[in-house]
Amino acid sequence: MDILMIEDNESVCEMIEMFFLKEEWEATFVHNGKKGLETYLDNQNKYDLVVLDIMLPEMDGMTICKEIRKHSTQIPIIMLTAKDTESDEVIGLEIGADDYVTKPFSPLTLVARIKSLKRRANAQINSEESENSLYEVETEHLKLDRNTREVLLYETPLEGLTPKEFDLLYTLANSPRRVFSREQLLQMVWDYEYFGDERTVDAHIKKLRQKLVQNGPQVIHTVWGVGYKFDDTGAIE
C-alpha cells in the first residue's frame, strides 16, 4: 500500500513512518498543505489512501479534502483532528472524509484504522465488471452491485458515493425496512468499535441522503430513538 500523509509535525511523521515500514507500506510525508494537495494531484494513480491533518500551513485540511473529492470519490481519507473538536470531526465527515483519528493518538490506532478502510475498499473494487452480472441487491426502486459499485436508484445511476457512503447504503438496502441502531452501523460498516461515537453515523447518513434525494424521494428514514432504515416501498406512485 502507498500512503500520502499530509502532517506538519515532522516528529509525528518520523514516528508514524516506523510503523508504516513495519507493515511494509510505502509512504510520502508532506508538511505543507498546499504542497500536499499538489503532491496528490500530481500522483493520483499512485496513492491508495490519504492521511490528512486539519491544521496545516498555507492550506487547511478541510480545503484539501474538498479538493481531493472533486477528483476522486474512491480514495479513502482519514483526517487527524485535535482533541475535543467535535465540529471539526463532523464537518470533516460531511465533506468526504471516511474516518477521523483524534490527537494525540497511538500509531497502532492509526494503523488499525488504515487497515480497516483499505480492507473494505479492496472488497468493493476487487471484481471485474461483467455485462451479464446480476445486481447483488434489488429492491422496488434500487439496484446495487457491491462488486462493480454500480447503483441505480429510480432507474438513474447514482454516482459520487464515497466508500463509506456506499457501505452504508449497501448495509441498509440489503435488509429493507430493518431498523439499524447507530451502534450496529458503526460495527458493521466501520468494522471496529467506536465506543458510542454516534456522530460518525449521523454525519455520513446526512451526506448520503443529500446524494440520494437528487434521484427522487428519500429512501433512508430515521426511526426516532432507535436508528435508521432503508425503505423505498411506495416511494413513487
Helices and strands as residue ranges (DSSP letters): E 2-6, H 10-22, E 26-30, H 33-42, E 49-53, H 61-71, E 77-81, H 86-94, E 99-102, H 107-125, E 137-138, E 142-145, E 150-153, E 156-157, H 163-173, E 180-181, H 182-190, H 199-212, E 220-223, E 227-230
